[in-house]
Amino acid sequence: MLAAICHGKKDLRVEARAEPALAADEVRVGVAYGGICGSDMHYYHRGAVGDFAVREPMALGHEISGVVLEVGSAITHVEPGMKAALDPSRPCLTCDFCRAGRMNLCTDMVFLGSAGRFPHVQGGFSETLILRGDQIIPVPADADLLALSVAEPLSIGLHAVNRAGPLMGKRVIVTGSGPIGLLTARCALYAGAIEVVCTDVEDAALAVARDRMGATRTINVATDPDALADYAGPAGHFDVAFEASGAPSALLSLFPIVRRGGRIVQVGMLPPGTAPIPVNPLQSREIEFVGAFRANGEFRLAVDLIVSGAIDVSPILSGTFPLERSVDAFEQAGDRSRFVKLHIAINKDIL
C-alpha cells in the first residue's frame, strides 16, 4: 500500500508500506479521502506540533473516510463493501477519565497521525488502514465520503458548543474563521444562537462565514482593528466567545466584549508557553474560561448531521489532490486566500 509519510520538516514522501495483519477486534478499511488539518501542516512545515516532534517516519492524516475491506472475527456491525466514517480517536476505555465518560482526556489515547507517542501513531493518509471496530461508523451506500471526511473537524465544533452550554437565544462570537472556526460557528447556529459574529484576518475566509455558513456579521480585525469596540461596555455583549484562531491577541480581545457571567471557550491551539490573560475580569465579572479539546462522543453526531444534511459542510471543501501529489497539496493548503480546506483522494480503487 502507498502512504504519505512525513520524515521531518518539509520532507513528505509517498512510499510503499507493508500491510499489517488484522486482529479479531479490528477492521481493515480502504481510505477514500483525507482532509489536511492544521496539525498536519505543522508536521509538514515545522516537523513538529508543539513539543511533539517527528522522530520516525509517520503517515499523516486523521480526517478520513473510507470503505470496509476486511473485518476481524469479532466484528459484527460492519462488513466488507460498506462505506464508513472513520473516528481517529482510540481511547483506552479503562483509565479513570474514560470510565468517567471523558474519553477525549484519556491518559492512553491513540490518535491517528500523532507524534505525541513513540512509536508514533501512523495516520490515515494511507491507501489502507487498520482501526479498532468501534472507530468504524457505517453509513448509507449513497453517503458522500468526501463530506464525511469532515466529520472529525465538525465533531470538534460540536464539542466546543457542548463546552459552552446551552446556546438557544444566545449571542456568540467566533475568533478565527479557518475550518474549525467556520464549523464551530455553524454548530452554534444549529444549537440556537441568534447572533454569530466571525472574525479573521483573511477576507476570503470571512466571505465563506458570511455567505455560506450563516454568520450574522464578519469582521476583518486586520483592516478594521477597532470594530470589536462596538461590543465593549460595562455589561459586555456576547454570552459566549469561541477562540478558534490560536492567537493570544485574539483571546485577549475577548474579555472586554463578553458579558458578565459569560463564557470563553478556547478551541484553537495556542502556542507553547504562556498567554496573557486579564485575570481580574474572570473574578469581578465572573467570566468562565474553559478549554475544548478534540471531541468526546460527538463524532457519531457529526456523522449523523452530515448524512442527514442537517449541517452542510460543502462550503469548506476547496478541492482534492491525488495521493501522489500530496506534497503539492500541502504546499498549497496554506493559501487561505484561495482555500479553506484541501483534501487528498487516497485510494483510487474505491473512489
C-alpha positions in Angstrom: 0.0 0.0 0.0 1.0 3.6 -0.5 1.0 6.3 2.2 2.0 9.9 2.6 4.9 9.7 5.1 6.4 12.6 6.9 10.1 12.1 7.6 10.6 15.6 9.1 10.4 19.2 8.2 9.4 19.7 4.6 10.1 16.0 3.9 6.9 14.3 2.8 7.2 11.2 0.6 4.6 8.9 -0.9 6.0 5.5 -0.2 5.0 1.8 -0.2 4.4 0.1 3.2 3.5 -3.4 4.2 0.0 -4.1 5.3 -0.1 -5.4 8.9 -2.2 -8.4 10.0 -5.7 -8.0 11.3 -6.7 -8.7 14.9 -10.1 -10.1 15.9 -11.5 -6.8 17.0 -10.2 -4.7 14.1 -11.3 -3.6 10.7 -9.2 -3.0 7.6 -10.5 -0.1 5.5 -9.6 1.5 2.2 -9.2 5.2 2.9 -11.2 7.3 0.4 -10.4 10.9 1.4 -8.3 12.7 3.9 -8.6 16.3 4.9 -5.4 18.3 5.5 -5.6 19.6 9.1 -3.7 22.4 10.8 -1.7 19.8 12.8 -0.7 18.0 9.5 0.5 21.4 8.2 2.6 21.9 11.4 4.2 18.4 11.0 5.0 19.2 7.3 6.3 22.8 7.7 7.9 22.5 11.1 8.4 18.8 11.7 6.5 19.1 15.0 3.2 20.1 16.6 4.1 22.0 19.8 6.5 19.8 21.7 5.7 16.7 19.6 8.5 16.3 17.1 8.6 13.7 14.3 11.3 11.2 15.4 10.5 8.5 13.0 8.7 8.3 9.6 5.0 8.8 10.2 2.0 8.8 7.9 0.0 12.0 8.4 -3.8 12.5 8.5 -6.7 11.9 10.7 -9.7 13.5 9.0 -10.7 10.4 6.9 -13.5 8.3 5.4 -13.4 5.1 3.6 -14.8 1.6 2.7 -14.6 -1.5 4.7 -12.3 -4.1 3.1 -11.9 -6.8 5.8 -13.3 -7.5 9.3 -11.8 -9.4 12.2 -13.6 -12.4 13.6 -15.2 -10.5 16.5 -16.7 -7.7 14.3 -20.4 -7.9 13.6 -21.6 -4.3 12.9 -19.9 -3.8 9.5 -19.0 -6.0 6.6 -16.8 -5.6 3.5 -18.1 -3.1 1.0 -19.8 -0.8 3.5 -19.0 2.9 3.4 -17.8 4.3 6.7 -16.9 7.4 8.6 -13.6 6.7 10.5 -13.1 8.1 14.0 -9.4 8.9 14.5 -9.6 8.5 18.3 -9.0 5.2 20.1 -9.3 5.8 23.8 -8.2 3.0 26.2 -11.7 2.7 27.7 -10.2 1.7 31.1 -8.5 4.8 32.6 -10.3 7.0 35.2 -11.2 9.6 32.5 -12.6 7.0 30.1 -14.7 5.4 32.9 -15.9 8.9 33.9 -17.1 9.4 30.3 -14.5 12.0 29.3 -12.7 9.8 26.8 -11.1 12.8 25.0 -9.0 13.2 28.1 -7.8 9.5 28.1 -4.3 9.1 29.5 -3.5 6.4 27.0 -5.2 7.9 23.8 -4.1 6.5 20.4 -4.9 9.3 17.9 -4.1 8.8 14.2 -1.2 10.7 12.7 0.3 11.9 16.1 3.9 12.1 17.2 2.7 12.5 20.8 3.6 8.9 21.5 6.6 6.9 20.5 6.5 4.8 18.4 4.3 7.4 16.7 0.7 6.6 15.8 0.6 6.2 12.0 -2.0 8.3 10.3 -4.8 7.9 7.7 -3.2 9.2 4.5 -2.7 5.6 3.6 -4.4 3.5 1.0 -5.4 1.0 3.6 -5.7 1.3 7.4 -6.5 -0.9 10.4 -8.7 0.5 13.1 -10.4 -0.9 16.2 -14.0 -1.8 15.4 -15.6 1.0 17.4 -13.8 3.5 15.3 -15.8 2.4 12.2 -19.2 4.1 11.8 -21.2 2.6 8.9 -23.1 5.0 6.7 -25.6 4.5 3.9 -24.4 3.4 0.5 -25.2 6.8 -1.1 -23.4 8.8 1.6 -20.8 11.3 0.3 -17.4 10.1 1.5 -15.8 13.5 0.8 -18.2 15.2 3.1 -17.8 12.5 5.7 -14.1 13.2 5.9 -15.2 16.4 7.6 -16.9 14.5 10.5 -13.8 14.8 12.7 -13.4 18.6 12.5 -17.2 19.0 12.7 -17.1 17.0 15.9 -14.6 19.5 17.4 -17.1 22.3 16.7 -19.9 20.3 18.3 -17.7 19.6 21.4 -16.9 23.3 21.7 -20.6 24.1 21.6 -21.2 21.4 24.3 -18.5 23.0 26.4 -20.2 26.4 26.0 -23.5 25.2 27.5 -27.0 25.9 26.1 -26.9 28.5 23.2 -30.5 28.9 22.4 -31.2 32.6 22.1 -27.5 33.5 22.9 -25.1 35.9 21.2 -21.9 34.4 20.1 -18.5 35.5 18.6 -16.0 33.2 17.0 -12.4 34.4 16.5 -10.7 32.7 13.7 -12.6 31.6 10.5 -10.5 28.7 9.5 -12.2 25.3 9.1 -12.7 24.8 12.9 -13.9 28.3 13.4 -16.4 28.1 10.5 -17.7 24.7 11.7 -18.0 26.0 15.2 -20.0 29.0 14.0 -22.3 26.7 12.1 -22.7 24.4 15.1 -23.5 27.5 17.3 -26.3 28.4 14.9 -27.5 24.8 14.8 -27.7 25.0 18.6 -29.9 28.0 18.5 -27.6 31.1 18.7 -29.4 34.2 17.4 -26.2 36.1 16.7 -22.9 34.7 15.4 -20.1 37.2 14.7 -17.0 35.8 13.0 -13.6 37.4 12.9 -10.4 36.7 10.9 -7.6 38.5 9.0 -8.5 37.0 5.6 -11.4 38.4 3.6 -11.9 35.1 1.7 -12.5 33.2 4.9 -14.9 35.8 6.1 -16.8 35.6 2.9 -17.4 31.9 3.5 -18.5 32.6 7.0 -20.9 35.3 5.9 -22.2 34.0 2.6 -22.3 30.2 3.2 -22.1 29.4 6.9 -24.7 31.8 8.3 -22.6 34.4 10.2 -24.7 37.4 11.1 -21.6 39.7 10.9 -18.0 39.3 9.9 -15.0 41.5 10.9 -11.6 41.6 9.4 -9.6 42.6 12.5 -6.5 43.4 10.4 -8.2 46.1 8.3 -10.7 47.2 11.0 -9.0 46.7 14.3 -11.3 48.9 16.2 -14.6 47.1 15.2 -14.8 45.0 18.3 -15.0 48.1 20.4 -18.7 48.3 19.2 -19.3 45.4 21.7 -17.4 46.7 24.7 -19.0 48.2 27.7 -19.7 47.7 31.4 -22.0 44.8 30.7 -20.3 43.3 27.6 -22.2 41.9 24.7 -21.6 38.2 23.9 -22.8 35.4 26.0 -20.2 33.0 24.6 -17.0 33.5 22.8 -15.2 30.7 20.9 -11.5 31.4 20.4 -10.6 29.3 17.3 -7.6 31.1 15.9 -5.0 30.0 18.5 -3.7 33.6 18.5 -3.1 35.1 22.0 -4.1 38.5 20.8 -7.5 37.2 19.8 -8.0 35.6 23.2 -7.1 38.9 24.9 -9.6 40.8 22.7 -12.5 38.8 24.1 -12.5 39.8 27.7 -13.9 43.3 27.2 -16.8 42.1 25.0 -18.0 39.0 26.8 -21.0 39.7 29.1 -20.8 39.4 32.8 -21.2 35.8 33.7 -20.3 34.8 30.1 -18.0 32.1 28.9 -14.9 32.0 26.7 -14.2 28.6 25.1 -10.6 28.0 23.9 -10.9 25.9 20.8 -7.8 26.8 18.8 -4.4 25.5 19.9 -2.4 28.3 21.5 1.4 28.5 21.0 3.5 26.6 23.6 4.2 28.6 26.8 2.0 31.2 28.4 -0.6 33.6 27.1 -1.6 36.9 28.7 -5.0 36.7 30.4 -6.5 39.6 32.3 -7.3 37.7 35.5 -9.4 40.4 37.2 -12.4 40.1 34.8 -12.5 36.4 35.4 -13.2 37.2 39.1 -15.0 40.6 39.0 -17.3 39.8 36.1 -17.4 36.0 36.7 -16.3 35.2 33.2 -15.6 31.5 32.7 -12.6 30.4 30.7 -12.8 26.8 29.6 -10.9 24.5 27.2 -12.3 22.3 24.5 -10.0 19.5 23.3 -10.9 17.4 20.3 -14.3 15.7 20.8 -16.0 13.4 23.4 -18.7 11.3 21.8 -19.7 14.0 19.3 -18.2 12.1 16.3 -21.3 10.0 15.8 -23.5 13.0 16.0 -21.3 14.8 13.4 -21.7 11.8 11.1 -25.5 11.9 11.5 -25.7 15.6 10.8 -23.6 15.3 7.6 -25.5 12.2 6.3 -28.9 13.8 7.1 -27.9 17.2 5.6 -28.7 19.0 8.8 -25.3 20.6 8.6 -23.8 21.3 5.1 -20.0 21.0 5.2 -19.6 21.7 1.5 -18.6 25.4 2.0 -15.3 24.3 3.4 -14.4 21.8 0.7 -11.9 23.6 -1.6 -10.5 20.8 -3.8 -8.8 17.4 -3.9 -5.4 16.2 -4.9 -4.4 12.6 -5.7 -2.2 10.8 -3.2 0.8 11.0 -5.5 0.5 14.9 -5.4 0.4 15.1 -1.6 3.4 17.5 -1.5 1.6 19.8 -3.9 -1.5 19.7 -1.7 0.5 20.6 1.4 2.3 23.4 -0.3 -1.0 25.0 -1.5 -3.1 24.2 1.6 -1.7 27.2 3.4 -3.0 29.7 0.9 -6.1 31.0 2.8 -6.9 33.5 0.0 -7.8 30.5 -2.2 -8.7 27.5 0.0 -10.5 26.7 3.2 -9.6 23.0 3.3 -7.9 20.8 0.8 -8.3 17.0 0.6 -6.3 14.1 -0.6 -8.0 11.4 -2.7 -6.2 8.5 -1.3 -7.3 5.0 -2.6 -8.2 5.3 -6.2 -9.5 1.7 -6.2 -12.5 2.6 -4.0 -13.3 6.1 -5.4 
